[in-house]
Every structure is written in C-alpha cells, then in structure tokens.
Amino acid sequence: MSEIRIRRQHSLGLERARQVAWDWAEQAERSLDMACTVLEGETSDTVEFSRSGAHGRLIVAADHFDLQAKLGFLLGVFSHRIEAEIEGNLDRLLGAAQSVLPGR
C-alpha cells in the first residue's frame, strides 16, 4: 500500500480555507470519482475521501492543509502521478484563494 502526504501552509483563515477544501472535494468527486464527506469542527475540518483502491483525509485548519491518502496495490503503481495531480489541484486552488485576499 502506497501513502501520499501533502502539507501546505497558507494565510487564508478557517472560513476561506473551508471554501478551498470544499472546492477541492468537488473536483475530487468529479475528476477522480471520489466520495467525499466534510466533517466541520470549531478549529479545523476534516474532508474524508474514498474510492475503490484509495482513501484518505484532508485536515483543513486556519493556517495549513494536511492531506494523507493510502493507495491500494493497483493505484500504488501510479502514486507519483496521482500525488502530482493532487498537489497541482490543491496548489491551484490555494493560489487562486490567496490572490483574492485583501491587500493583495
């Protein structure tokens, strides 16, 4: 089983970070056929995601995202490609969100 870990710092605050996470989850559902569930908390949220051969979670905090995913044997062969796609999607969403912050 392959594991993917991605951590990104940001300065969005929790409310804006939540929106980025929801946008990411919607993209994952559409493009990766993931089933996503958002669990809201007071200081952080968790986006749980799964599909055949993969599952994981994205922790959404006021100052960072922490993604951990486990890939089964068949998807594990493509782990570098999958990790690059997840990073690209998350980085694009973060970049777009940070560019609309006041003072930028």
C-alpha positions as CSV (number, residue, x, y, z in Angstrom):
1,M,0.0,0.0,0.0
2,S,1.4,3.4,-1.0
3,E,0.9,6.5,1.1
4,I,0.8,10.1,0.0
5,R,1.3,13.0,2.4
6,I,1.0,16.6,1.4
7,R,1.2,19.7,3.7
8,R,0.6,23.2,2.6
9,Q,0.8,26.3,4.8
10,H,-1.5,29.3,4.0
11,S,-2.8,32.5,5.4
12,L,-6.4,32.2,4.5
13,G,-8.1,31.7,7.8
14,L,-10.5,28.9,8.5
15,E,-13.6,30.2,6.6
16,R,-11.7,30.8,3.4
17,A,-9.7,27.5,3.8
18,R,-13.0,25.7,4.2
19,Q,-14.2,27.0,0.8
20,V,-10.9,25.9,-0.8
21,A,-11.3,22.4,0.7
22,W,-14.9,22.2,-0.5
23,D,-13.8,23.2,-4.0
24,W,-11.1,20.6,-3.8
25,A,-13.6,17.9,-2.7
26,E,-15.9,18.8,-5.5
27,Q,-13.1,18.5,-8.0
28,A,-12.0,15.1,-6.5
29,E,-15.6,13.8,-6.8
30,R,-15.9,14.9,-10.4
31,S,-12.4,14.1,-11.8
32,L,-11.3,11.2,-9.5
33,D,-14.6,9.6,-8.8
34,M,-14.1,10.1,-5.0
35,A,-16.8,10.0,-2.4
36,C,-16.1,13.0,-0.1
37,T,-17.6,13.8,3.3
38,V,-16.9,17.0,5.2
39,L,-16.8,17.0,9.0
40,E,-16.8,20.5,10.4
41,G,-15.1,21.4,13.7
42,E,-14.6,24.5,15.7
43,T,-10.9,24.9,14.9
44,S,-10.5,22.6,11.9
45,D,-12.4,20.5,9.4
46,T,-11.8,17.1,8.0
47,V,-12.6,16.1,4.4
48,E,-12.7,12.3,4.3
49,F,-12.4,10.8,0.8
50,S,-12.5,7.3,-0.7
51,R,-13.0,5.3,-3.8
52,S,-12.1,1.8,-4.9
53,G,-8.4,1.4,-4.1
54,A,-7.9,4.7,-2.3
55,H,-8.9,6.5,0.9
56,G,-7.7,9.4,3.0
57,R,-8.4,12.6,4.7
58,L,-7.6,16.3,4.3
59,I,-7.3,18.3,7.5
60,V,-8.3,21.9,7.0
61,A,-7.0,24.4,9.5
62,A,-6.8,28.2,9.6
63,D,-3.1,28.1,8.6
64,H,-2.5,24.8,6.8
65,F,-3.8,21.8,4.9
66,D,-2.6,18.3,5.7
67,L,-3.6,15.6,3.3
68,Q,-2.9,11.9,3.8
69,A,-4.0,9.2,1.4
70,K,-3.5,5.5,1.1
71,L,-3.5,3.8,-2.3
72,G,-4.1,0.1,-2.8
73,F,-1.8,-2.1,-4.9
74,L,-3.2,-1.2,-8.3
75,L,-3.3,2.6,-7.8
76,G,0.0,2.5,-5.9
77,V,1.8,1.9,-9.2
78,F,0.7,5.4,-10.2
79,S,1.3,7.0,-6.8
80,H,3.8,9.7,-8.2
81,R,1.4,10.7,-10.9
82,I,-1.6,10.8,-8.5
83,E,0.4,12.8,-5.9
84,A,1.4,15.3,-8.6
85,E,-2.2,15.7,-9.7
86,I,-3.5,16.2,-6.1
87,E,-0.7,18.7,-5.4
88,G,-1.4,20.6,-8.6
89,N,-5.1,20.8,-7.9
90,L,-4.6,21.9,-4.3
91,D,-1.9,24.4,-5.2
92,R,-4.1,26.0,-8.0
93,L,-7.0,26.4,-5.6
94,L,-4.7,27.8,-2.9
95,G,-3.1,30.2,-5.3
96,A,-6.4,31.5,-6.6
97,A,-7.8,31.9,-3.0
98,Q,-4.7,33.7,-1.8
99,S,-4.7,36.1,-4.8
100,V,-8.1,37.4,-3.8
101,L,-7.2,38.2,-0.1
102,P,-7.5,41.8,0.9
103,G,-4.3,43.8,0.4
104,R,-3.0,41.6,-2.5
